[in-house]
């Protein structure tokens, strides 16, 4: 088992390395080859490091579904937006569904739940949604309102993660997943800004924060159960 755990970590690190390298070298073929494997490898790592007694629990399927839909989203977003905009919308929908499955895990998993962090997170999400609305809907470049509802999935995940703080699971585990969803949110915000032709950062920042976000969310899940 230990050998398999080390092997999957090495494969995951190598895939990330070559994915980031493909962005630096602007190698679209290497990017298309490495990006779709990020979430499957992360999912495999999750179940390999998960205690054997917990792998068969019904709520673990939510992690599998979340990462499966995120993998589908990664594939759909590989299509050029200027040629296949409907693929981009399908990719957004796939990611949104994945966010909901992540949220279900944090709600249904027996990791302890508390209302202490909910109010602060709700206020923060409200402010973030208002900022997105101002920039994407009321700015000089109006865009389809599909972007704002998509971000609700990330807000739901953030609230669900906050609900695990201080009642059963370690606080640091909640903070790790919370940082992960914040990085995920930032990555998606950069994409939204780019779509309305107000780019904030380039593809390198988008992918590094996305990968870090996914990794930290899953790491926090594991820490809550170990």
Secondary structure as UniProt FT lines:
FT   HELIX           2..25
FT   HELIX           28..34
FT   TURN            35..36
FT   HELIX           37..49
FT   HELIX           52..54
FT   TURN            55..56
FT   HELIX           58..60
FT   HELIX           61..76
FT   TURN            77..78
FT   TURN            81..83
FT   HELIX           85..108
FT   TURN            116..117
FT   HELIX           118..136
FT   HELIX           146..162
FT   TURN            163..166
FT   HELIX           171..195
FT   TURN            196..197
FT   HELIX           203..225
//
